[in-house]
Amino acid sequence: MSQPNPLLEIRFRIPFDQIRAEHVEPAIDELLADAGARLEALAGASGPRTFDNTMRALDRMTDRLDFAMGVVRHLEGVATTPELRAAYNAVQPKVSAFYSSIPLHAGLWKAIKACGETERARPLTGPRRRFLDKTIESFRRHGADLDAAGKRRLEEIDVELATGTMKFSENVLDSTNAFELLIADEGQLAGLPETARAAARQKAEEKGQPGWRFTLQAPSYVPLMTYLDDAGIRERVYRAYHARAASGEHDNRELVRRIVELRREKTRVLGCDDFADFVLWDRMAKSGERAARFLDDLHARTGDAFQRENRELTAFRREVEGADAPPLKPWDFARYAEKLRQAVYDFDEEALRPYFPLPRVIQGLFAICSRVFGIRVIETPGVPAWDAAVRYFEIRDASTAELLGAFYADFHARENKRDGAWMDFLIVGGPGPGGHEPHLGLICANLTRPVGNRPALLTHEEVETIFHEFGHLLHQCLSRAEMRGQSGVNVACDFVELPSQMMENWCWEREALDLIASQYETGEPLPEDLFAKMKRARTFRAANGQMRQLGLATLDLALHRQYSPETDGDPVTYTRNIIQRFTPVQLEPDHSMITGFMHLFSDPVAYAAGYYSYKWSEVLDADAFTRFKTEGIFSGKVGREFRDRILALGDSEDPAELFRRFMGRDPDPRALLVRCGLIPEQAS
């Protein structure tokens, strides 16, 4: 007797060890039919319309399909195979077409409007009123009132966008994996730390190759660019990284142009002139113009410090190498910046690695969250996953032991896994027959791997990455929203980064570091002198870091608000010219980072016209953390208020009101400028 298809049933302990590529198409076909039948039943139901029989039913209508596609999409990103990719490619267009059809269904639209016009709906307040009003507005904005021709074109656009963005992601992964650098002569590794050498040696051994193997994955790329003496090798690797998916069989150039064009056409079909305005209507910025003004203001505040930092770096190279030292090239900046930091602060980032073994960092992270948010995080062994290195944890309330959520953690790079770090959810919890049902999520990263018997020794930036993604996870797992569509990370993208970036602040506090940092062999805490150097160096070249983010955000808005292929030509050249204004050195003609910019093109909307959100949320998190700085970084009172007033509420209230309720006022942008060292603390 054949085994049942594991994608057809929502199970909290997902049987990842049983899911195969051949399960995908039959399961999705069946679930599409099921979701379609639910849609028709909801639209055609007789009797009075109520919030429960209409809006709550809509909220749960696609649960089974959401779950199965979420699992398949996740597996394609972390454990891809040719067979799985083919299966995912086969189902994605029809799934996209179905989701696009929901707001276009005349009967469903009539049912939702009827629900909103009933006497029972008039007195609705709070989260239910917000859910009803936002649903009606979202349906309007996604074509519910279009004529038949407009609806057909909108469905075609959405299918093509889903296919194109999926192909974009595949091209970035394949292009990244297509590059390797093998070095046989150890003399060419001069300057490279021992941790990076050992990792490169292990990478070579895993491939049965001699010498040292380097790739474009972050744990390999970043140390090489930061420390390697050989400028020729740095140049080769830099050029390869910034030309990913820009030529050959994995070329994303045409996809970038086409995706932007489709987004603009979709906006026009829906009666809006500006794509940014279209996607930002329910976010804190509200419009592309306001987002652009926000970026321009930060750019003006950052410009002088940016110029000063770069003059200092040029002067430093000349001081070290003589007045005739050549101008800095793009592949020189990380290396000379690190040398300058060592010279000015007597601080080497690599000196921190022995104090950040991954097991200790995870243990400390959970201890901090226990103190601050009143939770316990417990590892549960033996739960099936997609890779042997994946771990599974439960999150329980410290007082009641209630299971709030659970998550998988996949920390290290693999060639069958996409680049970057992210959080996602597989099951959205909420009110159920037996109480509040728990959430199920995951966090993924591409951190430094263990070498031999030594644990993974992380950079401080990698530690921040773990805290960041765990902040997203807490936002979902601590959500108590009544409606699934309002839970946790289902909030505006310029608010969703608040909890994640907020968590990074603990990585800079002495008392918190005592929990997450200890020498991996001796257990000794982080030495005070090393901590002091690290703190002093925190704002080193902060203006350059800020300018880079502002450049990417400005590029994003320009591409989605102003770019025209007829007048602006090649999108790679167009975006390179924009990013040049935020870059301290002349970019090379082959610089084409836009073809690998996953944030903008990895799904039909992603962070398109929304990359500014990172800086917007930084303003929020820098300001919000001042409460912890004032009342205690482990304050259970402040932590509980953050949990109850922000994390638990998701999108059930306006995010600006949630922030005001936590802080007692609107955000103060000066907190970010102080943290970056751009204005003195007393000026705040």
C-alpha positions as CSV (number, residue, x, y, z in Angstrom):
1,M,0.0,0.0,0.0
2,S,1.4,3.4,-1.0
3,Q,2.2,5.9,1.7
4,P,0.0,9.0,1.9
5,N,1.4,12.2,0.3
6,P,3.1,14.1,3.2
7,L,2.2,17.5,1.8
8,L,-1.5,17.0,2.0
9,E,-1.8,17.2,5.8
10,I,-0.7,20.1,8.0
11,R,1.4,18.5,10.7
12,F,3.3,20.5,13.3
13,R,6.2,18.0,13.2
14,I,6.7,18.1,9.4
15,P,7.9,14.8,8.0
16,F,10.8,16.4,6.0
17,D,12.4,13.0,5.8
18,Q,9.5,11.7,3.8
19,I,8.9,14.5,1.3
20,R,10.1,13.9,-2.2
21,A,10.0,15.8,-5.5
22,E,7.4,13.5,-6.9
23,H,5.0,14.5,-4.1
24,V,4.9,18.1,-5.2
25,E,2.7,18.2,-8.3
26,P,0.0,15.8,-7.2
27,A,-0.3,17.4,-3.8
28,I,-0.5,20.9,-5.1
29,D,-3.0,20.0,-7.8
30,E,-5.3,18.5,-5.1
31,L,-4.8,21.4,-2.8
32,L,-5.5,23.9,-5.5
33,A,-8.8,22.1,-6.2
34,D,-9.6,22.1,-2.4
35,A,-8.8,25.8,-2.1
36,G,-10.9,26.6,-5.2
37,A,-13.8,24.7,-3.8
38,R,-13.5,26.6,-0.5
39,L,-13.4,29.9,-2.4
40,E,-16.6,29.0,-4.3
41,A,-18.3,27.8,-1.1
42,L,-17.5,31.0,0.7
43,A,-18.5,33.2,-2.3
44,G,-21.8,31.3,-2.8
45,A,-22.9,30.8,0.7
46,S,-26.5,31.8,1.5
47,G,-27.8,33.5,4.6
48,P,-26.6,36.6,6.5
49,R,-23.0,37.6,6.2
50,T,-21.1,37.7,9.4
51,F,-17.5,38.4,10.4
52,D,-17.0,34.7,11.3
53,N,-18.6,33.1,8.2
54,T,-17.0,35.5,5.8
55,M,-13.8,37.2,7.1
56,R,-12.6,34.4,9.3
57,A,-13.4,31.9,6.6
58,L,-11.4,34.0,4.2
59,D,-8.5,34.1,6.7
60,R,-8.3,30.3,6.8
61,M,-9.4,29.5,3.2
62,T,-6.0,28.6,1.8
63,D,-4.3,27.2,5.0
64,R,-3.5,23.8,3.4
65,L,-2.2,25.2,0.2
66,D,-0.2,27.9,2.1
67,F,1.4,25.1,4.2
68,A,2.3,22.8,1.3
69,M,3.7,25.6,-0.9
70,G,5.6,27.1,2.0
71,V,7.3,23.7,2.7
72,V,8.1,23.2,-1.0
73,R,9.4,26.8,-1.5
74,H,11.5,26.4,1.6
75,L,13.0,23.1,0.5
76,E,13.8,24.5,-2.9
77,G,15.8,27.2,-1.1
78,V,17.7,25.1,1.4
79,A,18.0,21.6,-0.2
80,T,17.4,22.0,-3.9
81,T,17.8,19.2,-6.4
82,P,17.2,19.2,-10.2
83,E,14.0,17.2,-9.5
84,L,12.7,19.4,-6.8
85,R,13.4,22.5,-8.8
86,A,11.6,21.1,-11.8
87,A,8.6,20.2,-9.6
88,Y,8.5,23.7,-8.0
89,N,8.8,25.3,-11.4
90,A,5.9,23.2,-12.7
91,V,3.5,24.2,-9.9
92,Q,4.5,27.8,-9.2
93,P,2.7,29.4,-12.2
94,K,-0.7,27.8,-11.5
95,V,-0.4,28.5,-7.7
96,S,0.4,32.2,-8.5
97,A,-2.5,32.3,-10.9
98,F,-4.8,31.0,-8.2
99,Y,-3.7,33.5,-5.5
100,S,-4.0,36.3,-8.0
101,S,-7.5,35.2,-8.8
102,I,-8.8,35.6,-5.2
103,P,-9.3,39.4,-5.2
104,L,-10.6,39.2,-8.8
105,H,-13.4,36.7,-7.9
106,A,-16.6,38.6,-8.4
107,G,-18.7,36.5,-6.0
108,L,-16.1,36.7,-3.3
109,W,-15.8,40.4,-3.7
110,K,-19.5,40.8,-3.4
111,A,-19.6,38.6,-0.3
112,I,-16.8,40.7,1.4
113,K,-18.6,44.0,0.5
114,A,-21.9,42.6,1.8
115,C,-20.2,41.6,5.1
116,G,-18.8,45.1,5.5
117,E,-22.3,46.7,4.9
118,T,-24.2,44.6,7.4
119,E,-25.5,46.1,10.7
120,R,-23.3,43.6,12.6
121,A,-20.2,45.1,10.9
122,R,-20.9,48.7,11.8
123,P,-19.9,48.5,15.4
124,L,-16.8,46.5,14.8
125,T,-13.6,48.0,16.3
126,G,-10.0,47.1,17.0
127,P,-8.4,44.2,15.1
128,R,-11.6,43.0,13.5
129,R,-12.4,46.4,12.1
130,R,-8.8,46.8,10.8
131,F,-8.9,43.3,9.2
132,L,-12.2,44.1,7.4
133,D,-11.2,47.5,6.2
134,K,-7.7,46.5,5.1
135,T,-9.2,43.5,3.2
136,I,-11.7,45.6,1.4
137,E,-9.0,48.2,0.5
138,S,-6.6,45.4,-0.5
139,F,-9.1,43.8,-2.8
140,R,-9.8,47.1,-4.5
141,R,-6.1,47.8,-4.9
142,H,-5.6,44.3,-6.4
143,G,-8.2,44.6,-9.1
144,A,-11.6,43.6,-7.6
145,D,-13.3,46.4,-9.6
146,L,-11.5,45.8,-12.9
147,D,-13.4,44.7,-16.0
148,A,-12.9,41.2,-17.4
149,A,-10.0,42.2,-19.7
150,G,-8.2,44.0,-16.9
151,K,-8.6,41.0,-14.6
152,R,-7.2,38.6,-17.3
153,R,-4.2,40.9,-17.9
154,L,-3.5,41.1,-14.2
155,E,-3.5,37.3,-13.8
156,E,-1.1,37.0,-16.7
157,I,1.2,39.6,-15.2
158,D,1.2,37.9,-11.8
159,V,2.0,34.5,-13.3
160,E,4.9,36.0,-15.3
161,L,6.2,37.8,-12.3
162,A,6.1,34.6,-10.2
163,T,8.0,32.7,-12.9
164,G,10.5,35.5,-13.5
165,T,11.4,36.1,-9.9
166,M,11.7,32.4,-9.3
167,K,14.1,32.2,-12.3
168,F,16.0,35.2,-10.9
169,S,16.7,33.4,-7.6
170,E,17.8,30.2,-9.4
171,N,20.2,32.2,-11.5
172,V,21.8,33.8,-8.5
173,L,22.2,30.5,-6.7
174,D,23.6,28.8,-9.8
175,S,25.9,31.7,-10.7
176,T,27.2,31.8,-7.1
177,N,27.9,28.0,-7.2
178,A,29.6,28.2,-10.6
179,F,32.6,30.1,-9.2
180,E,35.4,28.5,-7.2
181,L,39.0,29.6,-6.7
182,L,41.6,26.9,-5.9
183,I,44.9,28.0,-4.5
184,A,47.8,25.5,-4.3
185,D,50.5,27.9,-3.1
186,E,50.1,28.8,0.6
187,G,52.3,31.8,0.0
188,Q,49.3,33.4,-1.8
189,L,47.3,33.2,1.4
190,A,49.4,35.9,3.2
191,G,47.3,38.0,5.4
192,L,44.4,35.6,5.6
193,P,43.5,34.5,9.2
194,E,44.0,30.9,10.2
195,T,40.2,30.4,10.7
196,A,39.6,31.3,7.0
197,R,42.5,29.1,5.8
198,A,41.2,26.2,7.7
199,A,37.7,26.6,6.3
200,A,39.1,26.9,2.8
201,R,41.2,23.8,3.3
202,Q,38.2,21.9,4.5
203,K,36.2,23.1,1.5
204,A,38.9,21.7,-0.8
205,E,39.0,18.4,1.1
206,E,35.2,18.0,0.8
207,K,35.6,18.2,-3.0
208,G,38.6,15.9,-3.1
209,Q,40.9,18.7,-4.2
210,P,44.3,19.8,-2.9
211,G,45.1,23.2,-1.5
212,W,42.5,25.8,-0.5
213,R,39.1,26.3,-2.0
214,F,37.3,29.7,-2.0
215,T,33.7,30.4,-3.1
216,L,31.4,33.4,-3.3
217,Q,29.5,32.4,-0.2
218,A,29.8,35.0,2.6
219,P,32.0,33.0,5.1
220,S,34.5,32.5,2.3
221,Y,34.2,35.8,0.5
222,V,34.2,38.3,3.4
223,P,37.5,37.2,5.1
224,L,39.3,37.0,1.7
225,M,38.3,40.5,0.8
226,T,39.1,41.8,4.3
227,Y,42.5,40.3,4.9
228,L,44.2,38.8,1.9
229,D,47.3,40.6,0.8
230,D,47.2,39.5,-2.8
231,A,45.4,42.3,-4.6
232,G,45.2,40.3,-7.8
233,I,43.2,37.5,-6.1
234,R,41.0,40.1,-4.3
235,E,40.2,41.7,-7.6
236,R,39.3,38.4,-9.3
237,V,37.0,37.4,-6.5
238,Y,35.5,40.9,-6.2
239,R,34.7,41.0,-9.9
240,A,33.1,37.6,-9.8
241,Y,30.9,38.5,-6.8
242,H,29.7,41.7,-8.3
243,A,29.0,40.2,-11.7
244,R,26.9,37.3,-10.4
245,A,24.1,36.4,-12.8
246,A,25.2,39.1,-15.2
247,S,26.2,37.0,-18.2
248,G,26.0,33.6,-19.8
249,E,23.4,31.0,-19.1
250,H,22.5,32.6,-15.7
251,D,22.2,36.1,-17.0
252,N,19.5,38.1,-15.1
253,R,19.8,41.4,-17.0
254,E,16.7,40.9,-19.1
255,L,14.8,39.5,-16.1
256,V,15.6,42.7,-14.1
257,R,14.2,44.8,-17.0
258,R,11.2,42.6,-17.5
259,I,10.3,42.4,-13.8
260,V,10.4,46.1,-13.3
261,E,8.4,46.6,-16.5
262,L,5.7,44.1,-15.3
263,R,5.5,45.8,-11.9
264,R,5.0,49.1,-13.6
265,E,2.3,47.7,-15.9
266,K,0.5,46.0,-13.0
267,T,0.5,49.4,-11.2
268,R,-1.1,51.0,-14.3
269,V,-3.7,48.3,-14.8
270,L,-4.7,48.9,-11.2
271,G,-5.0,52.7,-11.7
272,C,-1.9,53.9,-9.9
273,D,0.9,55.9,-11.5
274,D,3.7,55.1,-9.0
275,F,4.7,51.5,-8.1
276,A,6.1,52.7,-4.8
277,D,2.8,54.4,-3.9
278,F,1.0,51.2,-4.9
279,V,3.0,49.0,-2.5
280,L,3.5,51.5,0.3
281,W,-0.2,52.5,0.9
282,D,-0.4,50.4,4.1
283,R,3.1,50.9,5.3
284,M,4.5,53.5,7.7
285,A,6.0,55.7,4.9
286,K,2.6,55.6,3.0
287,S,4.2,56.9,-0.3
288,G,7.3,56.7,-2.5
289,E,7.8,60.4,-2.1
290,R,7.9,60.3,1.7
291,A,10.3,57.3,1.6
292,A,12.6,59.2,-0.8
293,R,12.5,62.3,1.4
294,F,13.5,60.2,4.4
295,L,16.5,58.8,2.5
296,D,17.5,62.3,1.2
297,D,17.4,63.6,4.8
298,L,19.7,60.8,6.1
299,H,22.0,61.3,3.1
300,A,22.4,65.0,3.8
301,R,23.2,64.2,7.5
302,T,25.7,61.6,6.5
303,G,27.6,63.2,3.6
304,D,30.3,65.2,5.5
305,A,31.3,62.2,7.7
306,F,31.3,60.0,4.6
307,Q,33.8,62.3,2.8
308,R,35.9,62.6,5.9
309,E,36.2,58.8,6.4
310,N,37.3,58.3,2.9
311,R,39.9,61.0,3.0
312,E,41.3,59.4,6.1
313,L,41.5,56.0,4.4
314,T,43.3,57.4,1.4
315,A,45.7,59.2,3.7
316,F,46.3,56.1,5.7
317,R,47.3,54.1,2.6
318,R,49.7,56.8,1.6
319,E,51.2,56.9,5.1
320,V,51.7,53.2,5.0
321,E,52.9,52.7,1.4
322,G,54.2,56.2,0.4
323,A,52.9,59.3,-1.3
324,D,52.9,57.5,-4.7
325,A,50.6,54.7,-3.5
326,P,48.0,54.0,-6.2
327,P,44.4,55.1,-5.7
328,L,42.1,52.7,-3.8
329,K,40.2,50.2,-5.9
330,P,36.8,48.7,-4.9
331,W,38.6,45.4,-3.9
332,D,41.0,47.4,-1.6
333,F,38.5,49.1,0.7
334,A,37.7,46.3,3.0
335,R,41.3,45.4,3.5
336,Y,42.7,48.9,4.1
337,A,39.7,49.8,6.3
338,E,40.5,46.8,8.5
339,K,44.1,47.8,8.7
340,L,43.2,51.3,9.6
341,R,40.8,50.1,12.3
342,Q,43.6,47.9,13.7
343,A,46.0,50.9,13.7
344,V,43.5,53.4,15.3
345,Y,41.8,51.1,17.8
346,D,44.3,48.3,18.1
347,F,41.4,46.1,17.3
348,D,41.2,43.1,15.0
349,E,37.8,41.6,14.3
350,E,39.4,38.2,14.1
351,A,40.4,38.5,17.7
352,L,36.8,38.1,18.7
353,R,36.2,34.8,16.9
354,P,37.5,32.5,19.7
355,Y,35.0,34.1,22.0
356,F,32.0,33.5,19.8
357,P,31.6,29.7,19.4
358,L,28.2,29.1,18.0
359,P,26.9,26.8,20.8
360,R,27.7,29.5,23.4
361,V,26.2,32.3,21.3
362,I,22.9,30.3,20.9
363,Q,22.9,29.5,24.7
364,G,23.4,33.1,25.5
365,L,20.8,34.3,23.1
366,F,18.2,32.1,24.7
367,A,19.2,33.2,28.2
368,I,18.8,36.9,27.2
369,C,15.4,36.3,25.7
370,S,14.4,34.3,28.8
371,R,15.3,37.3,31.1
372,V,13.8,40.0,28.8
373,F,10.7,38.4,27.3
374,G,9.8,35.7,29.8
375,I,10.2,32.7,27.6
376,R,12.2,29.4,27.6
377,V,13.8,28.0,24.4
378,I,14.4,24.2,24.6
379,E,16.1,22.0,22.0
380,T,14.2,18.9,21.0
381,P,16.5,16.3,19.3
382,G,15.4,13.7,16.8
383,V,12.9,15.8,14.8
384,P,13.2,15.1,11.1
385,A,14.6,17.9,9.0
386,W,16.0,18.6,5.5
387,D,19.7,18.3,6.6
388,A,21.5,16.5,9.4
389,A,22.9,19.8,10.7
390,V,19.4,21.3,11.2
391,R,18.2,21.7,14.8
392,Y,14.7,22.0,16.2
393,F,13.6,24.1,19.2
394,E,10.5,24.8,21.2
395,I,9.6,28.2,22.6
396,R,7.5,28.1,25.8
397,D,6.2,30.8,28.2
398,A,8.4,30.8,31.2
399,S,5.5,31.2,33.6
400,T,2.8,28.9,32.2
401,A,5.0,26.5,30.1
402,E,2.5,27.1,27.2
403,L,4.0,26.1,23.9
404,L,4.1,29.4,22.0
405,G,6.0,28.2,18.9
406,A,8.7,26.0,17.6
407,F,11.4,26.5,14.9
408,Y,14.1,24.9,12.8
409,A,17.6,26.4,12.8
410,D,19.8,25.9,9.7
411,F,22.9,27.9,10.3
412,H,25.6,27.0,7.8
413,A,26.3,27.4,4.1
414,R,25.8,24.6,1.6
415,E,25.9,24.5,-2.2
416,N,22.2,23.4,-2.4
417,K,21.1,26.3,-0.2
418,R,20.6,29.9,-1.2
419,D,22.8,32.7,0.1
420,G,22.0,35.1,2.9
421,A,20.1,34.9,6.1
422,W,16.3,34.8,6.7
423,M,13.4,33.9,8.8
424,D,10.2,32.3,7.5
425,F,7.1,30.6,9.0
426,L,5.6,27.3,8.1
427,I,2.5,27.2,10.3
428,V,0.7,30.4,11.6
429,G,-0.8,29.8,15.0
430,G,-3.8,31.5,16.5
431,P,-7.0,30.9,18.4
432,G,-8.2,27.3,18.2
433,P,-10.6,24.9,19.8
434,G,-8.1,24.0,22.5
435,G,-6.6,27.4,23.1
436,H,-4.0,29.4,21.2
437,E,-2.3,27.2,18.7
438,P,1.5,27.5,18.4
439,H,3.4,28.9,15.5
440,L,6.1,27.0,13.5
441,G,8.9,28.8,11.9
442,L,12.6,28.6,10.8
443,I,15.8,30.7,10.8
444,C,18.4,30.1,8.2
445,A,21.9,31.6,7.7
446,N,25.2,31.0,5.9
447,L,27.6,31.3,8.9
448,T,31.1,30.1,9.3
449,R,31.2,26.4,9.5
450,P,32.9,24.2,12.2
451,V,36.3,23.0,11.1
452,G,37.4,19.5,12.3
453,N,36.6,19.1,16.0
454,R,36.5,22.9,16.6
455,P,33.0,24.5,16.9
456,A,32.0,27.2,14.4
457,L,33.8,30.4,15.5
458,L,31.7,33.4,14.5
459,T,32.5,37.0,13.7
460,H,30.7,39.6,15.7
461,E,28.7,40.4,12.6
462,E,27.6,36.8,12.3
463,V,26.5,36.9,15.9
464,E,24.4,40.0,15.1
465,T,22.9,38.0,12.2
466,I,21.7,35.3,14.5
467,F,20.1,37.8,16.9
468,H,18.5,39.6,13.9
469,E,16.8,36.6,12.5
470,F,15.8,35.4,16.0
471,G,14.1,38.8,16.4
472,H,12.0,38.1,13.4
473,L,11.2,34.7,14.8
474,L,10.0,36.1,18.1
475,H,7.8,38.5,16.3
476,Q,6.0,35.5,14.8
477,C,6.1,33.0,17.6
478,L,5.0,35.5,20.3
479,S,2.2,36.8,18.2
480,R,-1.3,36.5,19.8
481,A,-3.2,38.1,17.0
482,E,-6.7,36.7,16.5
483,M,-6.5,36.6,12.7
484,R,-3.8,34.6,10.9
485,G,-3.3,37.4,8.4
486,Q,-2.5,39.8,11.2
487,S,0.0,37.7,13.0
488,G,3.7,38.5,13.7
489,V,5.7,39.3,10.6
490,N,2.5,40.0,8.5
491,V,3.2,43.7,9.2
492,A,4.4,46.5,7.1
493,C,8.0,45.9,5.9
494,D,9.1,49.3,7.3
495,F,7.9,48.0,10.8
496,V,8.8,44.3,10.5
497,E,12.5,45.0,10.9
498,L,12.0,46.7,14.3
499,P,12.1,43.5,16.4
500,S,14.9,42.0,14.4
501,Q,17.2,45.1,14.4
502,M,16.2,45.7,18.1
503,M,17.7,42.3,19.0
504,E,21.1,43.3,17.6
505,N,21.5,45.9,20.3
506,W,22.2,43.2,23.0
507,C,25.3,42.1,21.0
508,W,27.0,45.4,22.1
509,E,26.2,45.4,25.8
510,R,28.8,44.1,28.3
511,E,26.3,42.2,30.5
512,A,24.8,40.5,27.5
513,L,28.2,39.6,26.0
514,D,29.0,37.9,29.3
515,L,26.2,35.5,28.4
516,I,27.0,34.9,24.7
517,A,30.8,35.2,24.6
518,S,33.4,32.8,26.1
519,Q,36.7,31.5,24.8
520,Y,35.9,28.2,23.2
521,E,38.8,26.2,24.7
522,T,39.1,27.8,28.2
523,G,35.7,29.2,28.8
524,E,37.2,32.6,29.8
525,P,34.9,35.6,29.3
526,L,35.6,38.3,26.7
527,P,38.5,40.4,28.1
528,E,37.6,43.8,29.2
529,D,40.3,45.5,27.1
530,L,39.0,43.6,24.0
531,F,35.4,44.6,24.7
532,A,36.5,48.3,25.2
533,K,38.3,48.2,21.8
534,M,35.3,46.7,20.2
535,K,33.0,49.4,21.6
536,R,35.3,52.2,20.6
537,A,35.5,50.8,17.0
538,R,31.7,50.4,16.7
539,T,31.2,53.6,14.8
540,F,34.4,53.2,12.7
541,R,33.4,54.1,9.1
542,A,29.8,54.1,10.2
543,A,29.0,56.8,7.6
544,N,30.2,54.4,4.9
545,G,28.0,51.6,6.2
546,Q,25.0,54.0,6.3
547,M,25.8,55.4,2.9
548,R,25.8,51.9,1.3
549,Q,22.4,51.2,2.7
550,L,21.1,54.6,1.6
551,G,22.5,53.9,-1.9
552,L,20.7,50.5,-2.2
553,A,17.5,52.1,-1.0
554,T,17.8,55.0,-3.4
555,L,18.6,52.7,-6.3
556,D,15.5,50.6,-5.4
557,L,13.1,53.6,-5.4
558,A,14.6,55.1,-8.6
559,L,14.3,51.7,-10.4
560,H,10.7,51.3,-9.4
561,R,9.6,54.9,-9.7
562,Q,11.6,56.6,-12.5
563,Y,13.5,54.0,-14.6
564,S,12.4,53.7,-18.2
565,P,14.1,51.3,-20.6
566,E,13.3,53.5,-23.5
567,T,15.2,56.6,-22.0
568,D,17.5,55.0,-19.4
569,G,18.7,52.0,-21.3
570,D,20.4,49.0,-19.6
571,P,19.2,48.6,-16.0
572,V,22.7,47.5,-14.9
573,T,24.3,50.7,-16.2
574,Y,21.4,52.8,-14.8
575,T,21.6,51.3,-11.3
576,R,25.5,51.4,-11.3
577,N,25.4,55.1,-12.0
578,I,23.0,55.6,-9.0
579,I,25.0,53.5,-6.6
580,Q,28.2,55.3,-7.7
581,R,26.9,58.4,-5.9
582,F,27.1,56.5,-2.6
583,T,30.3,54.7,-3.3
584,P,33.8,56.1,-2.2
585,V,35.6,54.9,-5.3
586,Q,35.0,54.6,-9.0
587,L,33.1,51.3,-9.8
588,E,34.3,49.1,-12.5
589,P,32.4,48.8,-15.8
590,D,31.5,45.2,-15.1
591,H,30.0,46.0,-11.7
592,S,26.4,44.7,-11.9
593,M,25.2,44.0,-8.4
594,I,21.6,44.5,-9.4
595,T,21.6,41.1,-11.2
596,G,22.2,39.5,-7.8
597,F,20.0,41.8,-5.6
598,M,17.8,39.1,-4.1
599,H,15.9,41.5,-1.9
600,L,14.3,43.2,-4.9
601,F,13.8,40.3,-7.3
602,S,13.5,37.1,-5.3
603,D,9.7,37.0,-5.3
604,P,6.9,39.0,-7.1
605,V,7.1,41.9,-4.6
606,A,9.9,41.2,-2.1
607,Y,11.4,44.5,-0.9
608,A,10.7,46.2,-4.2
609,A,10.3,49.9,-3.4
610,G,10.7,48.9,0.2
611,Y,14.5,48.5,0.8
612,Y,14.4,51.9,2.6
613,S,12.6,49.9,5.4
614,Y,15.9,48.8,6.9
615,K,16.9,52.4,7.6
616,W,13.4,53.4,8.6
617,S,13.3,50.5,11.1
618,E,16.8,51.4,12.3
619,V,15.4,54.7,13.4
620,L,12.7,52.9,15.3
621,D,15.0,50.3,16.9
622,A,17.7,52.7,18.0
623,D,15.1,54.8,19.7
624,A,13.2,51.9,21.2
625,F,16.3,50.5,22.8
626,T,16.9,53.7,24.7
627,R,14.2,52.4,27.1
628,F,16.3,49.3,27.9
629,K,19.4,51.5,28.2
630,T,17.6,53.7,30.7
631,E,15.6,51.0,32.6
632,G,18.0,48.1,32.3
633,I,19.0,45.9,29.4
634,F,17.5,42.9,31.1
635,S,14.5,44.7,32.4
636,G,11.6,42.2,32.5
637,K,9.2,45.1,32.8
638,V,10.3,46.8,29.6
639,G,10.7,43.4,27.8
640,R,7.2,42.4,28.8
641,E,5.8,45.7,27.4
642,F,7.7,45.2,24.2
643,R,6.3,41.7,24.0
644,D,2.7,42.7,24.8
645,R,2.6,46.0,22.9
646,I,4.5,45.2,19.8
647,L,5.4,41.5,19.3
648,A,2.1,40.0,20.4
649,L,-0.1,42.4,18.4
650,G,1.4,41.9,14.9
651,D,-0.7,43.9,12.4
652,S,-3.8,44.0,14.6
653,E,-3.2,47.8,15.1
654,D,-1.5,50.6,13.2
655,P,2.3,50.2,13.7
656,A,2.8,53.9,14.4
657,E,0.3,53.6,17.3
658,L,2.1,50.4,18.6
659,F,5.4,52.3,18.7
660,R,3.8,55.3,20.5
661,R,2.2,53.0,23.0
662,F,5.6,51.5,23.8
663,M,7.6,54.7,23.8
664,G,5.0,57.2,24.8
665,R,5.8,59.4,21.8
666,D,6.7,59.3,18.1
667,P,10.1,58.1,17.0
668,D,13.2,60.3,17.5
669,P,15.6,59.9,14.5
670,R,18.5,61.4,16.5
671,A,18.9,58.1,18.4
672,L,20.2,56.5,15.2
673,L,22.6,59.3,14.5
674,V,24.0,59.1,18.0
675,R,24.4,55.3,17.7
676,C,26.2,55.8,14.4
677,G,28.5,58.4,15.9
678,L,27.2,61.1,13.5
679,I,26.2,63.4,16.3
680,P,27.4,63.5,19.9
681,E,25.2,61.8,22.5
682,Q,24.5,65.1,24.4
683,A,23.0,66.5,21.1
684,S,20.3,63.8,21.2
